[in-house]
Amino acid sequence: MTNDKAEVEEKFYQDVADLLDTQNIHEYNRFTVGRTYRTRWNNRKPGSGRFEGYGLVRYFGPTMIHVALNQPVYLNKVFGSTEEVLEALKKVLDESRATL
């Protein structure tokens, strides 16, 4: 049996990585070894929504995605769908590349 949520999340993170021209090293780890519940710290690691050198993109669910990028452009906003996120990223990245 496959985990549809994990697949959707993984595809979304890969799409964001492609737009940022970086490698997606996202690993969907529901819990860490030895824990039976999620805490503030046990699922934090590079790749779990973090794009080194760019910022943070967190997929909380299909209707809540937080984007906090510092490079190559500043973008800090909560979006209502993955399509909105990808469109906004394309737009701001195209604008920043046009000014270079």
N, C-alpha and C positions, 0 to 999 in steps of 0.2 A: 504494500500500500504506500502511495506517495503522499507527501505533505504538500498540498497545493499552496498553502500560505508561504511556505519556505521557497517554493519554486517561483512564485510571483515576486516575492521579495528579492530573491537572487537575480532574477531577470531585470528588475528595476535597478538594482545596484550596478549591474553590468552595463545597462544603458547609460547611467550617469557616468560611469568610468569611461565609457567610449566617448562621451561628449567632452570630458575633461582630459582626454588623451593620457590616461593613466591606467595602471593595471588594477583590476578588481581582485582583492584578496579576501572578499567577504566569506566568512564561514558562519553558517547558521548553527549556533550552539545554544540549545535551549537552556541547559544548565551546565555548570562545571562539575567536575568529578568531586564527589563527596558532599554535594549539596542536593537537597531535595526541593529547593525553592529558589527563585530568582531574587538576588539582592541587588543593592546599588552597584556593587563592584564585580560580581562574579561573571558577568557577560561583557565586560568592557575590555576590548582588545582591538588593535589596529585591524581594519577591514570590516568590523561590525558596524558599518555606517560611517566609518572614518576614512577619509581620503587624505593620506599624508601629504602635507604641503598645500592642501586646498581648503579643507574644513570638514564639516560634518553634514551628513544627510541621513536623517533617521526616518525610517518607514514604520510608523506606529500602527498603521492600518490603511485600508484603501481610501479613506476619506480624511486622513490626517498625516501629512508628511512635513517634517520640519527641515528646512534647508538653512544652514549657517556656513556660508563660504566666505573666506577672506582673500583667497587668491584664485584665479587671476582677476576676479572682480569681487566686490562686496555684495553679498546677497543674504539677507536674513529675513525669512518669511515662512509662514505656515500655509501649505497648499491643501486643496481639497481632493486632488486626484493626481495620479502619476503622470497623466497627460499634461496637466497644468505645470508640473515641475519640469518636465522635459521641454515644453515649449518656452518657459521662462528662462531655463538654462541656455537653450539655443539662442534666444534673443539677446541676452546679456553677453554671452560669449562672442556672438557675431559682432555686436557693437564694440566690444573691447578689442577685438582683432582688427576691426576697421580703423580704429584710432591709432593703432601701432604703426 
